[in-house]
Amino acid sequence: MGTTGEPELAVYQGHLTQLLKGDDRQNFRALMAQIRHITTRSYETSLYDHQQTFRLLWRHLEHTGHLRRAHHDARDRLATGLVTAEEAEELELFLTLYARIRAGTTG
């Protein structure tokens, strides 16, 4: 907790300041890093900080249209069968999250 009683959002603040400076690919890599932090419970600060950062990056990438393109690219890359097991795992995780979040926002 910060001195004001609010949760510290150091990771969030760092990404907020970099959001418009980075391109969509950099921001997508940052999004995937947040997904890994959350799913493996390996927090730099707190779960809340990483969740808020995930939401920030997701909304930004959704707004720019990059998530839709990344979704199609991920499906295409998996379909080739020319990805490593680690890449496949990360792509499948992204596709699963994308489907769940889209189902929640369109349902």
C-alpha positions in Angstrom: 0.0 0.0 0.0 1.1 3.5 -0.8 1.2 6.3 1.8 -2.4 7.3 0.8 -3.8 3.9 1.6 -4.2 3.1 -2.2 -2.5 0.0 -3.6 0.9 0.8 -5.2 0.8 0.5 -9.0 4.4 0.7 -9.9 4.2 -1.7 -12.9 1.0 0.0 -14.1 2.6 3.5 -13.9 5.7 2.3 -15.8 3.6 0.9 -18.6 1.3 3.9 -18.6 4.3 6.2 -19.3 5.6 3.9 -22.0 2.2 3.1 -23.7 2.2 5.8 -26.4 6.0 5.7 -26.8 6.0 2.0 -27.7 4.6 0.5 -30.8 1.9 -2.1 -30.8 4.3 -5.0 -31.0 6.2 -3.8 -27.9 2.9 -3.3 -26.1 1.7 -6.8 -27.1 4.9 -8.3 -25.7 4.3 -6.3 -22.5 0.8 -7.7 -22.4 2.0 -11.3 -22.8 4.5 -10.6 -19.9 1.6 -9.5 -17.7 -0.3 -12.7 -18.6 2.7 -14.8 -17.6 3.1 -12.9 -14.3 -0.6 -13.4 -13.5 -0.8 -17.0 -14.6 2.4 -18.1 -12.9 1.8 -15.9 -9.8 5.3 -14.4 -10.2 4.5 -10.8 -9.3 7.0 -7.9 -9.4 4.7 -6.0 -7.0 1.2 -7.4 -6.5 -1.5 -9.3 -8.4 -3.6 -6.1 -8.4 -0.9 -4.1 -10.1 -0.4 -6.7 -12.8 -4.1 -7.1 -13.4 -4.5 -3.3 -13.8 -1.5 -3.3 -16.1 -3.0 -6.1 -18.1 -6.3 -4.2 -18.4 -4.5 -1.0 -19.5 -2.5 -2.8 -22.2 -5.5 -5.0 -23.4 -7.8 -1.9 -23.8 -5.1 0.0 -25.7 -4.3 -2.8 -28.0 -8.0 -3.5 -28.6 -8.5 0.2 -29.4 -5.7 0.2 -32.0 -7.0 -3.0 -33.6 -3.8 -4.9 -32.8 -5.5 -7.6 -30.7 -7.7 -8.6 -33.6 -4.7 -8.8 -35.9 -2.7 -10.7 -33.2 -5.6 -13.1 -32.8 -5.6 -14.0 -36.6 -1.8 -14.2 -36.6 -1.7 -16.5 -33.6 -4.3 -18.8 -35.3 -2.3 -18.8 -38.5 1.0 -19.5 -36.8 -0.4 -22.4 -34.8 -2.0 -23.9 -37.9 1.4 -24.1 -39.6 2.7 -26.4 -36.9 6.1 -24.7 -37.3 6.2 -23.3 -33.8 8.1 -24.5 -30.7 6.2 -26.0 -27.9 6.8 -22.9 -25.8 5.5 -20.7 -28.6 2.5 -22.9 -29.0 1.7 -22.7 -25.3 1.9 -18.9 -25.3 -0.2 -18.6 -28.5 -2.8 -21.0 -27.1 -3.0 -19.0 -23.8 -3.5 -15.8 -25.8 -6.2 -17.4 -27.9 -8.0 -18.7 -24.9 -7.9 -15.4 -23.1 -9.0 -13.6 -26.3 -12.0 -15.9 -26.7 -13.0 -15.7 -23.1 -12.8 -11.9 -22.9 -14.5 -11.4 -26.2 -17.3 -13.8 -25.1 -17.7 -11.7 -21.9 -17.9 -8.4 -23.8 -20.2 -9.5 -26.6 -22.5 -11.8 -24.6 
